[in-house]
Amino acid sequence: MEQFKALWTRQIPDGTFETNIEVLPMDTIYVEDRVLIQVEYSSLNYKDALSSSGHTGITKNFPHIPGIDAVGKIVHDPSARFQKGQDVLVTGFDLGMNTHGGLAEYISVPVNWIIALPEEMTSLKAMQWGTAGLTAGMAIEALWHHGLRPNQGEVVVSGATGGVAMISILLLKHLGFQVAAITGKMNQLDILKRIGADRIISREDLLSEKPRALYSMQFAGAIDVVGGDVLVKIIKSLQLGAAVSACGMAGSVDLPLQIYPFILRGASILGIYSADSPLNKKHEIWQKLAKEWNISLDAISRTISLRDAPFMLNQLKEGNHMGRSVVQIKS
């Protein structure tokens, strides 16, 4: 246990960043009062792609181990809250950002970041869900609490081929909703229909209309991971009193919007912040994913090796990745 393998991102002399598998000393990650976990699986997320390419808005100091998700077994817990060998998972907080992350054989994290793996869930399934599933679950839960029900009409999901969006589509269909999917990848219509999209909207068509203060009321609810003009168009197209769960910025962080949808139609934006949500809220959603929301994610998931992770991270960054990539760490 004195050394371990990890995906290691570092800056090279020309100023760019490279990510490779390295064998590192355990003291790279070990902190005495933190919990040591042997990682079985991780998964790839957009933040990992940014971190592994040297984005200082995500990770300030390099070299660094990316990976905001991890599932594995307790090696040592100085607090004694968890037992040696117990299956646990960690998603979000600072993991993989400025704390060495889950794309490694071991992680060392504060005890209050850790959730016991639900008994009904395998380690592999936990990482098929990962942060993407947790975010999708929180987005749907927020809409439900806002009053959204299947008989009210169509729910629209943007960025439809990404992990959060594809899981959202699957979960919404599981709950009985009609789903519209917005995508810029019109060559992926078959998979979107197969996972439950009842209607597919071209992003180009969505944004081609002349700008107006309001559009016709189409959507009973929405989940947006894109931001920018796509989110603006969704907000302007919501039914009376409807809401959008905003949980991403894959397209833009800007929101060029007037107040009309809010004061004339009662539109709401529900902010979803899964990474730093309280542990009890995360636990509540993980229990739902393990039980009443337990659906197959095999159609949108692949399992890869740590060796394949740098390529897939680049695909994510370039917008050429679809669905969920689970990284098998322990052979």
Secondary structure, 3 states (H helix, E strand, C coil): CCEEEEEEEEECCCCCEEEEEEEEEHHHCCCCCCEEEEEEEEECCHHHHHHCCCCCCCCCCCCECCCCEEEEEEEECCCCCCCCCCEEEEECCCECCCECCCCECEEEECHHHCEECCCCCCHHHHHHHHHHHHHHHHHHHHHHHHCCCHHHCEEEECCCCCHHHHHHHHHHHHCCCEEEEEECCHHHHHHHHHHCCCEEEEHHHHCCCCCCCCCCCCEEEEEECCCHHHHHHHHHCEEEEEEEEECCCCCCCCCCCCCHHHHHCCCEEEECCCCCCCHHHHHHHHHHHHCCCCCCCHHHEEEEEHHHHHHHHHHHHHCCCCCEEEEECCC
